């Protein structure tokens, strides 16, 4: 059985490009070390198993325990870091904006609800904006390695609320960290997922 090897994609921007929202030091530790460890562990865990040639999303939907945790964390971090751009910020447009306005009342109300979900998640995890097959939007909390793929949803946007995602830059000020991430969201990327 041939085992597929997952590799860590190179970021589409320089490690210092997201500052001051996310510092180079955080990118180096968070993407460079934490993400690399998840991918390395994932590759070890799938070797000579039924998961060896599965797509990453399928592993996330079907695996449990350490394999799920490492597969989902590997996917979540790539999804997270590839949502950002040094030229990001602003507001969404098009169909995504229309859906946000219809379902949350306004973009500002959506941001408020999204930040609240991130701040109130106890412990470590993720806050997600996802859609179902009908295009209905959902804000959900994913504790630990939680991922909306396991609920049949399509993720559009996530903010990482594990402490290692923000502690070097914001210490224990999770709310401040979440607020700053809006400055680097690439809404074209998010809209393309919608």
C-alpha positions in Angstrom: 0.0 0.0 0.0 1.5 3.3 -1.1 1.2 6.0 1.6 0.4 9.5 0.4 2.8 12.0 2.1 1.3 15.4 3.1 3.6 18.4 2.7 3.3 21.8 4.2 2.6 24.4 1.6 4.7 27.6 1.4 2.8 30.7 2.5 1.8 33.1 -0.3 3.4 36.0 1.6 6.6 36.7 3.6 6.6 35.7 7.3 6.6 39.4 8.3 3.9 40.5 5.9 0.9 40.2 8.3 2.4 42.4 11.0 1.2 44.1 13.1 -1.9 41.8 13.1 0.3 38.7 13.3 4.0 39.2 13.9 6.7 37.3 12.1 7.6 35.6 15.4 4.1 34.2 15.6 4.1 33.1 12.0 7.5 31.4 12.5 6.3 29.5 15.6 2.7 28.9 14.7 3.0 28.0 11.0 6.6 27.0 11.0 6.7 24.8 14.1 3.1 23.9 15.2 1.8 23.3 11.7 4.9 21.3 10.7 4.4 19.0 13.8 0.8 18.3 12.8 1.8 17.4 9.3 4.7 15.2 10.4 2.5 13.4 13.0 -0.3 12.9 10.3 2.2 11.3 7.9 3.4 8.9 10.7 -0.2 8.0 11.7 -1.5 7.2 8.2 1.5 5.0 7.3 0.3 1.4 6.4 -3.3 2.1 7.4 -6.6 2.4 5.5 -6.1 6.2 5.6 -2.8 6.0 3.6 -4.2 7.2 0.3 -7.2 9.1 1.5 -7.7 12.8 0.8 -7.2 14.9 3.9 -10.9 16.0 4.1 -12.0 12.4 4.1 -9.6 11.6 6.9 -11.1 14.4 8.9 -14.7 13.2 8.2 -13.9 9.6 9.2 -11.0 9.4 11.7 -11.1 9.6 15.5 -8.6 10.3 18.2 -5.0 11.3 17.5 -5.4 10.8 13.7 -8.4 13.1 13.6 -6.7 15.7 15.8 -3.5 15.8 13.6 -5.3 15.7 10.3 -7.8 18.3 11.3 -5.2 20.6 12.8 -3.0 20.3 9.7 -6.0 21.2 7.5 -7.3 24.0 9.9 -3.9 25.8 10.0 -3.5 25.8 6.2 -7.0 27.0 5.8 -6.4 29.7 8.4 -3.1 31.0 7.1 -4.2 31.0 3.5 -7.2 33.2 4.4 -4.9 36.1 5.0 -3.1 38.7 2.9 -1.0 41.7 3.6 -3.5 43.5 1.3 -6.5 42.1 3.1 -9.1 43.9 5.2 -12.1 45.8 4.1 -15.4 44.1 3.6 -16.8 41.2 1.5 -18.8 42.0 -1.7 -21.0 40.1 -4.0 -23.1 37.0 -3.1 -21.2 36.5 0.2 -21.9 40.0 1.3 -25.6 39.7 0.4 -25.8 36.4 2.4 -24.1 38.0 5.4 -26.4 41.0 5.4 -29.5 38.9 5.0 -28.6 36.4 7.7 -26.8 38.5 10.3 -28.4 41.9 9.7 -25.2 43.7 8.7 -21.5 43.0 8.3 -20.8 44.8 11.6 -23.3 42.5 13.4 -21.7 39.5 11.7 -18.2 40.6 12.9 -19.6 41.2 16.5 -21.2 37.7 16.6 -18.1 36.0 15.1 -15.8 37.7 17.7 -18.1 36.8 20.5 -18.1 33.1 19.4 -14.3 33.2 19.4 -14.0 35.0 22.8 -16.5 32.7 24.6 -15.1 29.4 23.4 -13.7 27.9 26.5 -10.1 26.6 26.2 -8.6 26.0 22.8 -10.2 25.8 19.4 -11.6 27.6 16.4 -14.4 29.9 15.4 -15.9 29.2 12.0 -18.1 30.8 9.3 -19.5 27.9 7.2 -22.3 27.3 4.8 -24.6 24.4 4.1 -25.6 23.1 0.7 -28.3 25.7 0.4 -25.9 28.6 1.1 -27.2 29.2 4.6 -24.4 30.6 6.8 -23.4 29.4 10.3 -21.1 30.7 12.9 -19.8 27.7 15.0 -17.2 27.0 17.7 -14.9 24.1 17.2 -13.2 23.0 20.4 -9.7 21.7 20.1 -9.3 20.4 16.5 -13.0 20.8 15.7 -13.9 21.3 12.0 -17.3 21.9 10.4 -16.5 19.3 7.7 -17.5 16.7 10.3 -21.0 18.3 10.3 -21.4 18.3 6.5 -20.7 22.1 6.3 -18.4 23.9 3.9 -15.9 26.1 5.9 -15.5 29.7 4.6 -13.5 31.5 7.3 -11.8 30.6 10.6 -10.0 32.4 13.4 -7.7 30.3 15.5 -8.3 30.8 19.2 -5.7 28.4 20.5 -3.4 30.4 22.8 -0.4 29.7 20.7 -2.1 31.6 17.8 -1.9 35.0 19.6 0.0 34.8 22.9 3.3 36.1 21.6 1.6 39.2 20.2 -1.4 39.7 22.5 -0.7 37.7 25.7 -4.1 36.8 27.2 -6.0 39.4 25.2 -7.9 37.0 22.8 -10.5 39.7 22.0 -7.9 42.1 20.8 -6.2 39.4 18.7 -9.5 38.5 17.0 -10.4 42.1 16.3 -7.0 42.7 14.5 -7.5 39.7 12.2 -10.2 41.5 10.2 -7.3 43.8 8.9 -5.7 40.9 7.0 -8.7 38.8 5.9 -8.6 38.3 2.1 -12.3 38.5 1.3 -11.7 37.3 -2.3 -10.4 34.0 -0.9 -13.4 33.7 1.5 -15.9 34.6 -1.3 -14.3 31.9 -3.6 -15.1 29.3 -0.9 -18.7 30.5 -0.9 
